[in-house]
Amino acid sequence: MADRKIGQLLASLGVTLDINEGDMPVDAHVLVKVVKADGSVSLVKGASESLDWITALGMLTAALNIENGGYTNARDEE
């Protein structure tokens, strides 16, 4: 299995980000559910080239907190 660029794939799945004009994304950690030709289901992950393991772990931890409702953006509370 070879690595593939997934920009078009994410676009075709309708993936969007809530970022402001002028914001600069610098790293990405992507988790994708895949249904294989034999019908089995798996998860695969990808990351931007510059993503180090510490940042990846921090991003995953933050994503869990956000998904579980434990994160509040301080600017949204003002």
N, C-alpha and C positions, 0 to 999 in steps of 0.2 A: 504494500500500500504506500502510495507516494503522498507527500504533503501537497496541499492545494491552497491557493489563495482563495479566501472566502468572501470577499467584498460583495460580489454579485449574488452569491448565495444568501447572505444576510439581507440584502436588498429585496430579493425575491420572497423572502419569508416575512417581509414587512417590518424588520427590526428598525426601531427609531431610538433616538436619544433626545432627552430634554436638556439641551445646552444652548447657551446664549451666543449671539453673533460676537465674534472675536475670541471666544473661548478656544483653547488649543488642546485637543485630546493628545495625550502623550503615551499612554499604554492601554492595552486591552487584554482581557482574559475572557475567552468565549467558551461556553459550554453548550453543546449541541446534541439533541436527541436524534439518533439515526435509526431508521428501520432498514435493516439489511435485506438483500434480495431473497434470503431464505425465510424472511418474516421475523427474525430475531431482532430485539431492540437493544441498543447500546448507547452509552454516552461517550462522546469524544470531546477533548478540550484543545483549544488552541490559544496562543498568546502572541502578542506583538514581539518583534525581535529584541527589543530593548528591555522587556519585562524580566526583572530579577526575581528570585524565589521569595525574598522577603516582601517585596511589594505585592507579588501574586498572593501570598498568604494573607497579607493585610486586606487586599481587595476582596478575597473570598470571605474573610471574617466580616468585613463591612457589609457585603452583600447579604450574608445570613442575618445580620442585625436589621438591615433595611427590610428584608422579606418578612421577618418576624415582628415588625412594627416597633423595634427598639431604638430606632434612629429618628431624631427630629432635627431638622435644619433650623438653627438658631434664628436665621433671617426670616423664616416663615412664621415665627412666633411673635415678631415685633409688630 
